[in-house]
């Protein structure tokens, strides 16, 4: 979207829409680029329920306050929006996310001429991870000065996806996604050329020290942490992206309002013939979660605090009864607590008597899978691998926890009372067919208190 008064002039003439910017003219934006009501009319025609507005990439980083305020003013039931910041000033991103109206930012593939794995952006990535910011990476257009790309529209068809691959690969091999595994980063145009180069990145990691100098894990691990949009214009190509990344890491995109966009973005997704649940995720649920419209990584609403504190109270009660200090509660889609459970490992001499597992045993006998899919499990501590398996099998698809596994391990020290595999719950859930929303840690100091002096 072009915000007026930021450096681009948009007019309609006999040839269509013309964008004037820095002395040049652009006609690739063939549909409404400025006025929200007309943009929403176009989305109605395309069958789109919720639109995500973001700045025109050529204006990224310009007059950020003005652009962000205008975009934020449009946010509502049908509209989410991403803003823009100077990537060298991470405090801008902190302020944007603290305001709460925008879900994140769109950034160019090479701000200031540097690809996104450059160490100058480390502060930006740290803040993006801490705040749960949705970061959308878009090629800057004409990102390469190769003369051949100026012929036959290759600057767009070849240059743009190649620029995306450059910057995303730079992030991978420089270790950005290893250092910040909870980043929410979406790549335009199905990741460009990146998914198809993963074999070469993997081979280089295996045989070249330089290619693994900043990596502890194979590059595929980082590549699967990215999210990819569907703008590939080829069903087979999109199927390849889905096969690699998984249905929970692909988002329906349109590239509106450009000539290379799709007038009916859902069509290519439906042409894949996915399972209904996978199709639902790609068409909308993934985006709603990542954009904070289902409370993913956006801080905790009041009912979450209440539920989390109840789980911590149950952890204290469990400790008083001689059990390990853990508790869990289940809340329905309206936030009402419908079930509670404590740890019973000691009193029942049951190594599987974890609070979350006890809760799922109760829930699965009482409620239907359809009901449980809409519920949220709140745990006083991050669920272990065993409990994650029970939660997943029990059809609960939303998990919020207080104490992280890392902090619990520190509190427990060398005690062998509660042995656990050191695998983050989000990573465990990522291997499932259905996506599970995970949010935490929250209220860690309060959640740590029942463990002090116990282990």
Order of alpha helices (4+ residues) and beta strands (2+ residues): beta-beta-beta-alpha-beta-alpha-beta-alpha-beta-alpha-beta-alpha-alpha-beta-alpha-alpha-beta-alpha-beta-alpha-alpha-alpha-alpha-beta-beta-alpha-alpha-beta-alpha-beta-alpha-alpha-beta-alpha
